[in-house]
């Protein structure tokens, strides 16, 4: 999660350096997008882990 967010922020900063603007929009957009992507991956992993636990509990019954 930290790696994805860090990469997004780094990319945004580099884009802002290359294409300067008043509000650092690239950094904001890239960091928010990377947070969304990181949350998606975390939710996907938790769901997969939860489904594994549920299937193991049903097998043990």
C-alpha positions as YAML, in Angstrom:
chain: A
units: angstrom
residues:
- id: 1
  name: UNK
  ca: [0.00, 0.00, 0.00]
- id: 2
  name: UNK
  ca: [2.81, 2.38, 0.89]
- id: 3
  name: UNK
  ca: [4.65, 1.53, -2.33]
- id: 4
  name: UNK
  ca: [1.62, 2.27, -4.51]
- id: 5
  name: UNK
  ca: [0.91, 5.59, -2.80]
- id: 6
  name: UNK
  ca: [4.59, 6.55, -2.84]
- id: 7
  name: UNK
  ca: [4.83, 5.81, -6.54]
- id: 8
  name: UNK
  ca: [1.72, 7.91, -7.24]
- id: 9
  name: UNK
  ca: [3.05, 10.87, -5.28]
- id: 10
  name: UNK
  ca: [6.46, 10.58, -6.93]
- id: 11
  name: UNK
  ca: [4.87, 10.48, -10.38]
- id: 12
  name: UNK
  ca: [2.71, 13.51, -9.55]
- id: 13
  name: UNK
  ca: [5.68, 15.53, -8.34]
- id: 14
  name: UNK
  ca: [7.70, 14.67, -11.43]
- id: 15
  name: UNK
  ca: [4.80, 15.67, -13.70]
- id: 16
  name: UNK
  ca: [4.44, 18.95, -11.81]
- id: 17
  name: UNK
  ca: [8.15, 19.63, -12.31]
- id: 18
  name: UNK
  ca: [7.87, 18.96, -16.03]
- id: 19
  name: UNK
  ca: [4.54, 20.78, -16.53]
- id: 20
  name: UNK
  ca: [4.38, 23.46, -13.82]
- id: 21
  name: UNK
  ca: [0.99, 24.76, -12.75]
- id: 22
  name: UNK
  ca: [-0.38, 26.97, -10.00]
- id: 23
  name: UNK
  ca: [-1.95, 24.33, -7.75]
- id: 24
  name: UNK
  ca: [0.27, 21.25, -8.20]
- id: 25
  name: UNK
  ca: [-2.66, 19.45, -9.77]
- id: 26
  name: UNK
  ca: [-0.67, 16.49, -11.02]
- id: 27
  name: UNK
  ca: [0.59, 15.70, -7.52]
- id: 28
  name: UNK
  ca: [-2.93, 15.96, -6.08]
- id: 29
  name: UNK
  ca: [-4.57, 13.89, -8.82]
- id: 30
  name: UNK
  ca: [-1.89, 11.20, -8.88]
- id: 31
  name: UNK
  ca: [-1.76, 10.88, -5.09]
- id: 32
  name: UNK
  ca: [-5.55, 10.58, -4.75]
- id: 33
  name: UNK
  ca: [-5.69, 8.08, -7.60]
- id: 34
  name: UNK
  ca: [-2.93, 6.00, -6.06]
- id: 35
  name: UNK
  ca: [-4.76, 5.99, -2.70]
- id: 36
  name: UNK
  ca: [-7.86, 4.68, -4.47]
- id: 37
  name: UNK
  ca: [-5.85, 1.97, -6.22]
- id: 38
  name: UNK
  ca: [-4.16, 0.97, -2.96]
- id: 39
  name: UNK
  ca: [-7.52, 0.74, -1.17]
- id: 40
  name: UNK
  ca: [-8.89, -1.38, -4.02]
- id: 41
  name: UNK
  ca: [-6.02, -3.86, -3.64]
- id: 42
  name: UNK
  ca: [-6.41, -4.00, 0.15]
- id: 43
  name: UNK
  ca: [-10.16, -4.62, -0.09]
- id: 44
  name: UNK
  ca: [-9.56, -7.29, -2.73]
- id: 45
  name: UNK
  ca: [-7.02, -9.08, -0.51]
- id: 46
  name: UNK
  ca: [-9.24, -8.89, 2.58]
- id: 47
  name: UNK
  ca: [-12.19, -10.26, 0.62]
- id: 48
  name: UNK
  ca: [-10.09, -13.13, -0.74]
- id: 49
  name: UNK
  ca: [-8.76, -13.90, 2.75]
- id: 50
  name: UNK
  ca: [-12.26, -13.77, 4.22]
- id: 51
  name: UNK
  ca: [-13.60, -16.11, 1.54]
- id: 52
  name: UNK
  ca: [-10.78, -18.57, 2.29]
- id: 53
  name: UNK
  ca: [-11.66, -18.57, 5.98]
- id: 54
  name: UNK
  ca: [-15.34, -19.10, 5.23]
- id: 55
  name: UNK
  ca: [-14.63, -22.04, 2.94]
- id: 56
  name: UNK
  ca: [-12.31, -23.61, 5.56]
- id: 57
  name: UNK
  ca: [-14.97, -23.24, 8.26]
- id: 58
  name: UNK
  ca: [-17.58, -24.90, 6.05]
- id: 59
  name: UNK
  ca: [-15.25, -27.82, 5.31]
- id: 60
  name: UNK
  ca: [-14.61, -28.36, 9.01]
- id: 61
  name: UNK
  ca: [-18.32, -28.66, 9.85]
...
